[in-house]
Amino acid sequence: MAYADAAFREVNRIDVLVFDAQGTYLFMKSANAEELTRNNYRISFSELSEGNYTFLAWGGLSEDFRLSGLDARSLEFVPGKTRVEDIYLDLHAAEDGVCRKQLHPLWYAEPLNISYNPRSGRNIHTVSLIKNTNHFHFSLQEEGTPSSGAVGELLPYTFEIISIGYERYDWKNTPVGTQRIATVCYEIETDDFANTSAQLVTGRLLEEKESRILYVRSTRNTNLLWKFDLGELLSRTCPDGMSLQEYLDRQDTWSLIFNYKGDGIESFIAVSVSINGWTLWLQDVEA
């Protein structure tokens, strides 16, 4: 489970946008990993005058995720004109509604509101970063005696995660998009026993029902074999005393091993799934 110090190891840059008391854009400051390490992960804003300000911060912006205005093509913010509610984060790694990339790790900090008085001396404010990307490792293993198979042969199964509206987030990290995005594996392979393994990366997981749906299909004819609501499935391993959303935000790496049985590629059922070491027995799996 990822905690705050995980960001120190992964964030290669921080971008901070500053807004005045009316929510109007003033300027942006950026720092790369070397600068962050040298300055003990602090960014100075000594040029500010007395007043109230709002700070927005992202870690790990890249060609995969970019900040933009109301128009996703507009990447420039105009001081004194751009409003805080005009700031959006857009997924740029998808082509024709399909994302095949291993997305660069992305972090988000909730808006920080500060009342600043330079006469009060130096003030240090801490921002908490939320991991906005999730790495999934999926495996399919047949129960019982492994079937024979050879590495490199046609894989019988493929995985994809479908989401609608999660290609764009507003300044409060809320999905506001409209597109259907299929996230497919950037790496998939089979072992000597024809067990299938795949890896893919998605954006933030939310507890809303069916925010992201996992599909398992046959590669022979694209027929749908299984369909899982990822949020509902992962919620079964949420620790006691922790809200589901906190759990989904803290955990950023997921290993799901599905065990199945059946008498053919097109005729089998999921028996159990192991999620980060927890084994769940499945019933009434939708297909």
N, C-alpha and C positions, 0 to 999 in steps of 0.2 A: 504494500500500500504506500502511495507516494505522499510525503509530507513536504513542508515548506522548503527544507534544505535540498530537496531534489532539484529545484530550479537552479541552484548554484552550479550543479554539475551539467545541466543540459542547455541553459539559455545562452545563446551565442550573441545576443544583442537585446537591448531594451529600447523601446520607443515610447516617449512620454509626451502627450498632448496637453497643453495648458489652456484653460478657458477662464474668462473673468466671471464676476458675480452674475452677469446676465446670460451666461452660457455662450459667449462669443469667443471664437478661437483667437488665441494670441500668438502662440509659437509652439514648436516641437523641438525636443531634445532627444538625441540618440546616443547610445554608448555600446561599443562592442565588448566582447568577452574580456579582452586585455584591459580595456579602460575600467570595466566593472571590477575586475580583480584588483587592479592597482588602487582603486578608490574604495575598497572594502564594500563594494556593491552599493555605493551611494552616488547620487547625482545631485549636484548643487543647483539651486535656483536663486542665487543671491541677487540677481538683477531685478527681482520682483519688488514692487513698491507695496505699501500697506493696502490691504484689501482682502476680499474673499475670492477664492479660486477653486476650480475643479480640475483634477488631474485624471487623465485616462492613460493607462499603460498596457502595452502588449510586449511579450517576450517571444523572440524567434520569428518575427515577420520575415517572409521569404517570397520567392516566386510562386509558392503554393498558396499562400494567404496574403492578401494585400488590403490595406485600408483604402477606402474610397468615399466619395460624397454620395449624394442622392442618386446620381448617375454612376453606375458601377465603372464606367470608363473614365470618370474624373478622379485623378489621383492627387490633385493639388487642392490644398486648403488655403483660403484667403483670410489673412489676419483682419479682424474687425468686421468680417462678413459671414464666414462659415459658422454655423451653429453646432452645438454639441449634438443635437438630435439629428444632424445631417451626416454624422460619422457612422460608417458601416465597415464591417469586415467581410471580404468576399473570398470564396474559394475560387482560385484560378487554375487549379490543377486538373479540372474535369474538361473533357472534350466530348461534345455531343451528348452530354448527360452521363458520361461514364468517367470515373476516376480510377486510373490504373497505377498511380504512383505510390511510392512509400513516402507519405506526407512528412514534411519537416515538422518536428515538435513545436507546438504553439502553446503559449501561456497568455492568460488574461487576468488583469487586476480590476476588481470592482472600483467604480468611481470614488475618488478620494476628495472630500470637500474640506478646505482649510481656510481658516481666518488668520491671515498673516500680519504681524506687527513687527517690523524690523527692529524696533526699540526693545523688544523683549529678548533679544539675543538669538543665538542659533537654536533652531528647532529641527528635530529629526522625526520624520513620520515614516512608518513602515507600511508597505503594501503587501497584501497576501495574493499570491499568484495561483490561479486555477488552471490546471492542465486542460487544454481544449482539444487535444488529440489523444486517440486511444489505439493501442497496438493489439491486434488480435492474432492469435495462433490457433488455427482450427485443425483438428485431426479426426479422421474417421477410421475406426478399427472394428473389424468384424469379430464377433464373439466366437469362441470355440477355436477349432483348428484353422490357422491362417491359410488362405488360398495362395497358390503359387502366383508369382508375378515377377516382372523384370523392370528394373529402373529404366525409365524412358519410354515405356509403352504408353498407349493412349490412356489418359487418366479417366476413370469412370465417373468421377464426380467433380463438381466445381462449386464454389461458394461466391455469394455476393450479398452485400448489405444494401437495402433500399431505404432511402429517406426522402421525404418531400419537405422542402422549405429550409433545409439545413445548409444550403450553399451560401447563405447570407445571414449575418448577425448584426443587430443594432449596437449602440454604444453601451447598452446594459447586458450584452452577451445573450440576448434573446433571439432565437431563430425567427427571421421575418421574410425568408425567401419564398419562392413559389415553384421552383423547379424540382423535378424528380431526378435524383442522383443515384446511380448505381455504382457502388464502390466494389471493385473486383480485386482479386488477388494480384499482388505484385510479384509473388513467388508461390509456386505450387509444385509439388513433387510426389512421387510414390516410392515406397521402399520395396525390398525384395519380396514382401508378402502382400503387395498391392494395397497396403494401407495408405490413405491419402492424407497429405499434410499441406496446409496453406497458410499464408500470412497476408494480412491487409491492415490498413490504417484508416480510421474514420475520424470525424470531428467529435465534438462534445456529446456525451450521452445525457439525456434528460429522462426524468422519471415519467413523463407523460406516456400514456399508453400508445404503443406502436410508433414510437418516435424513430426507431430503426428496426427493420425487419431483416432477419437472416434467411436467405433462400439457399437450399442445397438442390442442385439440379444434376441430371444425367448429361454427360458430355456427348452422348451418342445421339440424342434427339432434343436436348434442352428441356425435357419434361421435368416438372417440379416434383421433387421427392419429399422434401420437408420444408416447413415454414415455421420460423420461431420469432416471437416477439422478444428481442434481445433484452429490453429493459425488464420485462417480467421474468425472464429466465435468470438474469443476473441478480434480481432482487431477492431470490431465494437464498443467496449466500451473504446477504447484508448482515453485518454484526449487530447484535442487540445493543440498544442504546445509541445507535447512529442512524440518522435519517438516510433514506435511500439516495437522495440527491448528493449528500455529503459523501456517501460511499462511492457513488459513480464519479464524483469529481476527484476524490483522493486516489482511486485506483485507476491507473492508466495503462496497465499491461494485463491482458486477459488470455488465459490458456484454456481452451475448451476442447475436451476429448470426448467425442461421441462414440459410444459402442452400439453396434447394430447387429441384427440377425435377419436372415431371410433366405429365400431360395433363388434369388436372382437380383441383378442390379435394379430392376424396375419394381421389385416386390420385396421390400424389407421394412422393418420398423426400428425406430430408435429405442434402445433399451435403457440407456443411462447416459449421463453427461457428467464429466468431471470438470469443475470450474475452479482453477487455481487450487487444486487439491481437495475440493469438496465434491463428493459424488452425489448426484441426484438421480432418482429413478423416474423415468418419464412415462406418462400415460396420456392418451388422447392427443398425440402429437398431430398438429394440423398439416395436411398435405394437399 
